[in-house]
Amino acid sequence: MPWTKLQADDSRSHVVFDSQVRAGREISYRDAIREGLSQALETDGSVFLIGEGIDDPGGVFGTTVGLKEKFGADRVLDSPIAENGMTGVAIGAAMTGMRPVFIHMRVDFLPMCMDQIINHAAKWSYMTGGKVKVPLTIRAIIGRGWGSAAQHSQSLQALFAHIPGLRVLMPASPYDAKGRRLGSIAGNSPTVIIEHRWLYDQKEVVPERPYVIHPGIGLVRRQGRDVTIAAASYMVYESLRAADELAKDGIKAEVIDLRSILPLDEDLIIESVKKTGRLVVADTGWRHCGISAEGMPSVCARAGVSLPGEGLLSDSHGHPRRGQGHFMNTYKISAIMPSLNEAKNIENAVNNVIDSFRAFGVNGEIVIVNDGSSDDTGKIADGLSQKYPFIKVIHHERPQGIGASFLDGVWKSGGETVTMIPGDGENDALETIRYLPLMDHVDILVPFVYNKNVRTKQRRFLSVVYRGIINLAFGLTLNYMNGTVIYRKAILRGQVFRSKGFFYQTELLIKTIRSGYLFAEVPYALRQRAGGVSKATTLRSLVKVASNFISILMDVYVRDKGNKEISPDSVTALRWNEIK
């Protein structure tokens, strides 16, 4: 076999991406893959590539460009859209002496091939007592971006890591992308190599000569003593960035690149955990029954190490990803921003919302309601809407109140969910948007403030009094402290306010909860108020609040205008600790 002549690099030497000890040329992750495939085709005539669109000009993110022209259409085959059948063809070819590399543009296509992969590729060696080998390499791609949506952005490595007979590799570096691939093609076991699409532009020093790396060998990418971070694929880079941040606080994190999920280098992890006593697992898959939740605790149990705390970091939240590439995007949340003479604060408030959208990958919009401002708020808002296409501005000639402005913004918004972000800067959009995935479970997200000292003593006192009266009068158990509530827009239709000023938020919340809509409370941090001293503690304001409260009591108990014509799906209230 020509593969026996290739040098193997199976060391566990410490390799840090940013300070390579190897000298030589530097190439990208995609170029390393393409070079490895080319060298495999050159080395062994039994190797061939097959997959949908692998001969297209784009060449599977650039990893197969030029290979058809170099080796011909009989060794670089464009397959029909028949994943299950073509996987069977590849398995049959492998069983008869060929070494196929089946390339799937997305890991999401592999579930259509599960019968072939699980019941045939993974089983034939066992069923024949090792007489029949299946040297099949399957490439699959994970990662979100440019509208990948729920069916093109999953991370399914744990599915395949559950199957005896398979090998599951997740190379993070260009060096591993080439060596792991050549090692897989040279081996006799069916192997699934999973690549994260955000890795293709990563660069590293990679030898031009062919070499192989066998599975089951991890690497320490950064040494530390305080905590072990075991990461796979793209999360290795995120873990290294996190380690840099921790170092600023004097915490030295040890970062392990797992490289291989099945088999797993348990000895390396155990050695590190015995030193640090703490383990954090960074994976791109779902937590439940995933690599993080199931695999790593079992490693610690085998090590006999009692961890003071286990961390499980997962890129997914237990539900399919949303459209436009990020898991929250089809929520299309509308941040309503009523603004009256907010020229000094409006731009900062808008930037805060934009930062929160970007931080959590949200496809949202901002609706600025210029409520009769006499300063430059309107001009600034118009300028922002010209700069950002997702900003909409509504102008009122004269003030109509924050409640009416909010409802106006709701009706003219395009979001499925809505929230209000005042322009005074007290409410942090990041604190609001972070909880958006929970809208899968509830109709209303109710924030309770846990850093109450940010507010003045008078406002804290009033908040406690209001909350107590509300809970007593309406039979609720809210911890609510006047934060930015997130609603499904549909449940706000037909709501009528009697309250004036900011108390309308409380009135709206009471009415919707009394109508039976499912809600959850979430912890929320305020920022220092940017709009000056609040007027909520003046005598006039207190009289207004008392009047508002009486009106709400009349609505709910006398006039019976609790919006009960809308039938709720559930009347159960969840708490944060039940759904987090």
C-alpha positions in Angstrom: 0.0 0.0 0.0 1.3 3.5 -0.9 -0.1 4.8 2.4 2.5 3.0 4.6 5.2 5.3 3.3 3.6 8.4 4.7 5.0 9.9 7.9 2.5 9.9 10.9 2.4 12.8 13.3 0.7 11.3 16.4 2.5 13.4 19.0 0.8 15.3 21.8 3.3 18.2 21.7 1.9 21.6 22.7 1.0 23.6 19.6 -0.4 27.1 19.8 -1.9 28.5 16.7 -0.5 32.0 17.1 3.1 31.0 17.7 4.0 28.1 15.4 7.1 26.2 16.2 7.1 24.7 12.7 8.7 26.9 10.0 7.4 26.9 6.5 4.6 28.1 4.2 1.3 29.2 5.6 -1.9 28.1 3.9 -5.6 28.3 4.7 -7.9 25.6 6.1 -9.6 25.2 2.7 -6.3 25.0 0.8 -5.0 22.4 3.2 -8.1 20.3 2.5 -7.7 20.6 -1.2 -4.0 19.8 -1.1 -4.7 16.7 1.0 -7.4 15.5 -1.3 -5.1 16.1 -4.3 -2.3 14.1 -2.7 -4.6 11.3 -1.9 -5.8 11.0 -5.5 -2.2 11.1 -6.7 -1.0 8.6 -4.1 -3.6 5.9 -4.6 -5.6 5.1 -7.7 -8.4 3.5 -5.7 -9.3 6.9 -4.2 -12.1 8.9 -5.7 -14.3 11.8 -4.7 -18.1 11.9 -5.0 -20.7 14.4 -3.9 -23.3 16.9 -5.0 -21.8 20.0 -6.7 -18.1 19.1 -6.0 -17.2 20.0 -9.6 -19.0 23.4 -9.4 -16.9 26.6 -9.8 -17.2 27.2 -6.1 -16.0 23.7 -5.3 -17.5 23.1 -1.8 -16.2 26.3 -0.3 -13.1 26.1 -2.5 -11.9 22.8 -1.2 -12.4 20.8 -4.5 -11.6 23.6 -7.0 -9.6 22.3 -10.0 -9.6 18.6 -8.9 -11.9 17.5 -11.7 -9.7 19.2 -14.3 -6.6 17.6 -12.8 -7.9 14.0 -12.2 -10.9 13.7 -14.5 -14.6 13.2 -14.1 -14.3 9.5 -13.4 -12.4 10.2 -10.1 -14.1 13.5 -9.1 -17.8 12.7 -9.6 -20.8 15.0 -9.3 -23.6 12.9 -7.8 -27.3 13.3 -8.1 -29.5 14.5 -5.3 -30.0 11.0 -3.8 -28.0 11.0 -0.6 -29.1 7.7 0.7 -28.6 5.8 -2.5 -25.3 7.4 -3.4 -24.0 6.7 0.1 -24.8 3.0 -0.5 -22.9 3.2 -3.8 -19.9 4.6 -1.9 -20.1 1.9 0.8 -20.3 -0.8 -1.8 -17.2 0.7 -3.6 -15.3 0.8 -0.3 -16.2 -2.9 0.5 -14.8 -3.9 -2.9 -11.4 -2.3 -2.5 -11.9 1.4 -3.4 -11.3 4.3 -1.0 -14.2 6.8 -1.7 -14.5 10.2 -0.1 -18.1 11.2 0.0 -18.5 15.0 0.3 -21.8 16.3 1.7 -22.2 20.1 1.5 -24.0 20.0 4.9 -24.1 17.6 7.8 -27.9 18.1 7.7 -28.0 15.8 4.6 -26.5 12.9 6.6 -29.8 12.0 8.4 -31.1 10.9 4.9 -28.2 8.4 4.8 -28.5 7.1 8.4 -29.5 3.5 7.4 -26.5 3.2 5.1 -24.1 4.8 7.6 -25.3 3.1 10.8 -26.5 -0.3 9.6 -24.0 -0.9 6.8 -20.8 1.2 6.9 -20.5 0.9 10.7 -21.5 -2.7 10.9 -19.9 -4.7 8.1 -16.6 -5.2 9.8 -18.3 -6.5 13.0 -20.7 -8.7 11.0 -17.8 -10.4 9.1 -15.4 -10.8 12.0 -13.1 -8.1 10.5 -12.9 -9.8 7.1 -14.7 -6.9 5.3 -13.4 -3.4 5.7 -15.2 -0.2 4.8 -12.5 2.5 4.2 -15.1 5.2 3.5 -14.4 8.9 4.4 -17.5 11.2 4.7 -17.0 14.9 4.7 -19.8 17.1 6.2 -20.0 20.8 7.0 -21.5 22.5 10.0 -21.9 26.2 10.9 -24.4 29.0 10.3 -24.4 32.0 8.0 -26.1 33.7 5.0 -29.6 32.2 5.5 -28.6 28.6 6.4 -31.8 28.2 8.5 -32.9 25.2 10.5 -32.1 22.6 7.9 -28.6 23.7 6.9 -26.9 24.7 10.1 -27.1 21.9 12.6 -24.2 20.3 14.5 -24.9 16.6 14.6 -21.6 15.2 15.6 -23.1 13.6 18.8 -25.4 11.5 16.6 -22.5 9.8 14.9 -20.3 9.7 18.0 -23.0 7.4 19.5 -22.4 4.7 16.9 -19.8 2.0 17.4 -17.8 1.3 14.3 -17.6 4.9 13.2 -14.9 7.5 13.7 -15.8 11.1 14.1 -13.2 13.8 13.6 -13.5 17.6 14.0 -10.2 19.2 13.0 -9.8 22.8 14.0 -6.5 23.8 12.4 -5.3 23.7 8.8 -2.5 21.3 9.8 -5.1 18.9 11.2 -7.5 19.4 8.3 -4.9 17.9 5.9 -3.3 15.3 8.2 -6.6 14.0 9.6 -8.0 13.7 6.1 -5.1 11.7 4.8 -5.1 9.5 7.9 -8.8 8.8 7.4 -8.4 7.9 3.7 -5.5 5.7 4.5 -7.3 3.9 7.3 -9.8 1.0 7.0 -12.6 2.4 9.2 -15.7 4.5 8.1 -14.9 8.0 9.2 -17.0 11.1 9.4 -15.0 14.3 9.2 -17.0 17.4 10.3 -15.7 20.9 9.3 -17.0 24.2 10.6 -17.6 26.6 7.7 -16.1 29.5 9.8 -12.7 27.7 9.7 -12.0 27.9 6.0 -10.1 31.2 6.1 -8.0 30.2 9.2 -4.3 30.0 8.2 -1.4 27.9 9.7 2.0 26.5 8.7 1.3 23.3 6.8 4.0 21.0 5.3 3.7 20.5 1.6 4.6 16.8 1.9 1.8 14.3 2.6 1.5 13.2 6.2 -1.2 11.4 8.3 -2.6 12.0 11.8 -4.4 9.1 13.4 -7.7 9.6 15.4 -7.9 9.7 19.2 -5.1 12.1 19.8 -5.9 15.6 21.2 -3.6 18.5 21.8 -3.0 21.1 24.5 -3.2 24.4 22.6 -2.6 26.5 25.7 -1.2 25.5 29.0 -2.9 26.6 32.3 -3.4 25.6 35.9 -6.8 26.9 37.0 -9.4 25.5 34.6 -9.5 23.1 31.7 -11.4 24.1 28.6 -12.0 21.1 26.3 -13.1 22.3 22.8 -13.8 21.0 19.4 -13.7 22.5 15.9 -14.4 26.3 15.8 -14.9 26.4 19.6 -11.1 25.9 20.0 -10.6 29.4 18.7 -13.4 30.8 20.9 -11.8 29.1 23.9 -8.4 30.6 23.2 -10.0 34.0 23.0 -11.8 33.3 26.3 -8.5 32.2 27.8 -7.0 35.6 26.8 -9.8 37.4 28.6 -9.5 35.2 31.7 -5.7 35.9 31.8 -6.5 39.5 32.3 -8.1 38.6 35.7 -5.2 36.3 36.6 -7.0 33.0 35.6 -4.8 30.6 33.6 -7.0 28.4 31.5 -5.7 25.3 29.8 -7.2 24.8 26.3 -7.5 21.3 24.8 -8.2 20.8 21.2 -10.2 17.5 21.1 -9.6 17.0 17.4 -11.3 13.7 17.5 -14.7 13.1 19.1 -14.8 9.3 18.5 -12.3 8.0 19.6 -11.8 10.6 22.4 -8.4 11.3 24.0 -9.7 10.7 27.5 -6.2 10.4 29.0 -5.2 13.9 27.9 -8.4 15.4 29.4 -8.0 13.4 32.6 -4.4 14.5 33.0 -5.4 18.1 32.6 -8.5 17.9 34.9 -6.4 16.3 37.7 -4.2 19.4 37.5 -6.9 22.1 37.3 -9.8 20.5 39.1 -12.3 22.3 36.8 -13.7 21.4 33.4 -15.5 23.5 30.9 -16.6 21.9 27.6 -17.1 24.0 24.5 -19.1 22.3 21.8 -21.2 23.5 18.8 -23.9 20.9 19.3 -26.9 20.7 21.5 -26.3 20.1 25.2 -28.9 17.3 25.8 -27.1 14.0 25.2 -24.3 15.9 23.4 -20.6 15.8 23.7 -20.6 18.3 26.5 -23.4 16.9 28.7 -22.7 13.2 28.4 -19.1 12.6 27.2 -17.1 14.8 29.5 -18.8 14.0 32.9 -18.1 10.3 32.1 -14.4 11.2 31.5 -14.3 12.9 35.0 -16.0 9.9 36.6 -13.3 7.6 35.1 -10.6 9.9 36.4 -12.1 9.7 39.9 -12.0 13.5 40.0 -14.8 15.3 41.9 -15.2 18.6 40.2 -16.3 21.7 42.3 -18.2 22.8 39.2 -18.8 21.6 35.7 -19.3 24.0 32.8 -21.2 23.1 29.7 -20.9 25.6 26.9 -23.2 24.8 23.9 -23.7 26.8 20.8 -27.3 25.7 20.5 -30.2 26.1 22.9 -32.2 22.9 22.3 -34.1 23.9 19.3 -33.4 24.2 15.5 -31.6 27.2 14.2 -33.6 30.0 12.8 -33.3 31.5 9.3 -30.7 34.0 8.0 -28.0 31.9 9.6 -28.5 32.7 13.3 -30.7 30.8 15.7 -32.8 33.8 16.7 -33.3 35.4 13.3 -36.8 34.6 12.4 -38.1 36.1 15.6 -37.7 39.4 13.8 -38.0 41.4 17.0 -39.0 45.0 16.8 -37.4 47.3 19.4 -39.9 50.2 19.9 -38.2 53.4 21.0 -40.6 56.2 22.1 -38.5 59.4 22.2 -39.4 62.9 23.3 -36.5 65.4 23.3 -33.9 62.7 23.4 -31.4 64.3 21.1 -28.6 63.7 23.6 -29.3 60.1 24.1 -31.1 58.7 21.0 -27.9 57.7 19.1 -26.4 55.9 22.0 -29.7 54.1 22.7 -29.9 53.0 19.0 -26.3 51.8 19.0 -27.0 49.8 22.1 -29.8 48.0 20.3 -27.7 47.4 17.2 -24.9 46.0 19.3 -27.3 43.6 21.0 -28.6 42.4 17.6 -25.1 41.8 16.4 -24.0 40.1 19.6 -26.8 37.5 19.5 -27.3 37.3 15.7 -30.8 38.7 15.7 -32.6 39.9 12.6 -34.4 42.7 14.2 -35.7 46.2 13.5 -35.8 49.4 15.4 -38.9 51.6 15.3 -38.2 55.2 16.6 -41.4 57.0 17.5 -40.5 60.7 17.6 -43.3 61.9 20.0 -43.4 65.6 19.1 -39.8 66.4 20.0 -38.9 70.1 19.8 -35.1 69.5 19.7 -33.1 67.6 17.0 -34.3 64.1 17.9 -36.3 63.8 14.7 -33.4 64.9 12.5 -31.0 62.4 14.3 -33.6 59.6 13.9 -34.0 60.3 10.2 -30.3 60.3 9.8 -30.0 56.9 11.5 -32.8 55.5 9.3 -30.9 56.5 6.2 -27.7 54.8 7.6 -29.4 51.6 8.7 -32.2 50.1 6.5 -33.7 48.2 9.6 -34.5 51.5 11.3 -38.0 53.0 10.8 -39.0 56.4 12.1 -42.5 57.6 13.0 -43.1 61.3 13.6 -45.8 62.9 15.7 -46.5 66.6 15.5 -47.4 66.8 19.2 -46.7 64.6 22.2 -49.2 61.8 22.8 -47.6 59.9 25.7 -45.2 57.1 25.9 -48.0 54.4 26.0 -49.7 55.6 22.9 -46.3 56.0 21.1 -45.4 52.5 22.0 -48.7 51.1 20.6 -48.3 53.2 17.5 -44.8 51.7 17.0 -46.2 48.2 17.6 -48.9 48.5 15.0 -46.4 49.8 12.4 -43.7 47.3 13.2 -42.9 44.2 11.3 -41.7 41.9 14.1 -43.3 38.8 15.5 -42.1 39.9 18.9 -41.9 43.4 20.3 -40.3 45.2 23.2 -39.7 48.8 24.3 -36.3 50.2 24.7 -36.5 53.8 26.1 -34.1 56.4 24.9 -32.9 57.3 28.4 -30.4 54.4 28.4 -31.5 52.9 31.6 -32.7 49.7 29.9 -29.9 47.7 28.3 -30.9 46.1 25.0 -28.3 43.4 25.5 -30.1 42.4 28.7 -33.3 42.1 26.8 -32.3 40.3 23.6 -30.3 37.7 25.3 -33.5 36.0 26.5 -35.2 36.0 23.1 -34.9 32.2 22.6 -37.2 31.6 25.5 -40.0 33.0 23.4 -40.1 29.4 22.0 -41.8 28.5 25.3 -43.8 31.5 26.4 -45.9 34.5 25.2 -44.4 37.1 27.5 -40.9 37.6 29.0 -41.1 39.6 32.2 -37.8 41.0 33.6 -37.1 41.4 37.3 -34.3 43.7 38.2 -31.5 42.2 40.3 -29.2 45.3 40.5 -31.8 47.5 42.2 -29.3 49.8 43.7 -28.8 51.4 40.3 -32.1 53.3 40.9 -32.6 56.0 43.5 -34.0 55.0 46.9 -37.3 56.7 46.0 -37.7 54.7 42.8 -36.7 51.4 44.5 -39.3 52.1 47.2 -42.0 52.8 44.7 -41.2 49.7 42.7 -41.5 47.5 45.8 -44.8 49.2 46.7 -46.3 48.9 43.2 -45.2 45.2 42.9 -46.8 44.4 46.3 -50.1 46.1 45.4 -50.2 44.4 42.0 -49.6 41.0 43.4 -52.1 41.4 46.2 -54.8 42.9 44.0 -54.4 40.5 41.0 -53.3 37.3 42.7 -49.9 37.3 41.0 -46.4 36.4 42.3 -44.4 38.7 40.1 -40.9 39.9 41.0 -41.4 42.5 38.3 -39.5 45.8 38.7 -40.4 47.8 35.6 -38.1 46.6 32.9 -38.5 46.0 29.2 -41.0 43.3 28.6 -41.0 41.2 25.5 -44.4 40.3 24.0 -45.7 38.3 21.1 -47.1 41.1 19.0 -50.3 39.2 18.3 -51.4 39.4 21.9 -51.2 43.2 22.0 -53.9 43.7 19.4 -57.0 45.2 20.8 -55.3 46.4 24.1 -56.6 49.7 25.4 -54.7 51.8 27.9 -56.1 54.0 30.6 -52.7 54.8 32.2 -50.6 57.8 31.4 -46.8 57.8 31.5 -44.6 54.8 32.0 -47.2 53.0 34.2 -48.9 51.8 31.0 -46.2 49.1 30.9 -47.5 47.7 34.2 -51.1 48.0 33.0 -50.3 46.2 29.8 -48.5 43.4 31.7 -51.3 42.9 34.2 -54.0 42.7 31.5 -52.1 40.2 29.3 -51.2 38.0 32.3 -54.8 38.1 33.6 -55.9 37.1 30.1 -54.1 33.8 30.7 -51.0 34.2 28.5 -48.0 32.1 29.4 -45.2 34.2 30.9 -41.7 33.7 32.4 -39.7 35.9 34.6 -36.0 36.4 33.8 -33.2 38.3 35.7 -32.3 41.7 34.3 -29.7 44.3 35.0 -30.4 48.1 34.7 -27.8 50.6 33.6 -27.3 54.1 35.1 -30.0 56.4 33.8 -28.7 58.6 31.0 -31.7 60.9 30.8 -31.4 62.8 34.1 -33.5 62.3 37.2 -36.7 60.5 36.8 -40.0 62.3 37.5 -41.6 59.2 38.7 -41.2 60.1 42.4 -42.9 63.5 42.3 -46.3 64.0 44.1 -48.0 64.6 40.8 -46.7 61.4 39.5 -47.8 59.5 42.6 -51.4 60.8 42.2 -51.3 59.8 38.5 -50.2 56.3 39.4 -52.9 55.9 42.0 -55.5 57.0 39.4 -54.1 54.6 36.9 -54.2 51.8 39.3 -57.8 52.4 40.1 -58.6 52.4 36.4 -56.9 49.1 35.9 -58.9 47.6 38.8 -62.1 48.8 37.2 -61.1 47.4 33.9 -60.3 44.0 35.2 -63.0 43.5 37.8 -65.8 45.8 36.8 -65.7 46.6 33.1 -64.1 43.2 32.4 -61.9 44.4 29.6 -59.1 42.0 30.2 -58.9 41.1 26.5 -60.5 37.7 27.2 -61.8 37.4 23.7 -58.3 36.1 22.7 -58.1 32.4 23.9 -54.7 31.6 25.5 -53.0 28.4 24.7 -51.8 28.0 28.3 -52.4 29.6 31.7 -49.3 28.2 33.4 -46.6 30.6 34.6 -43.0 29.4 34.3 -40.1 30.5 36.4 -36.6 31.2 35.1 -35.1 28.1 36.9 -37.6 25.9 35.2 -36.7 26.8 31.7 -33.1 27.9 31.7 
